[in-house]
Amino acid sequence: MTAGKTYGTQGNKIGNAHLKWAFSEAAVLYLRGNEKAQRYLQKLQKRMSKAKALSALAHKLGRAAYFMLQQQKVFDEQRFLKG
């Protein structure tokens, strides 16, 4: 705390634990037998640990699912793995 400013969340949980679990499972299933996705995960692992890379992939899947539902579009793997 500096000059009255607070940083972080002071231990509060962020988000829905059930959704985090569901998208973490989806990420593991997405990686199974999918070489393109496995290469993308290895690219993420160059910047972070394996666990954080898997969480980042799960988070990206969650965002993709949200926008797919919102815009009523189908999953585009090329666009998903491009970022």
Buried (B, 14 or more C-beta within 10 A) or exposed (E): EEEEEEEEEEEEEEEEEEEBEBBBEBBEEBBEEBEEBEEBBEEBBEEEEEEEBBBBBBBBBBEBBEEBEEEEEEEEEEEBBEE
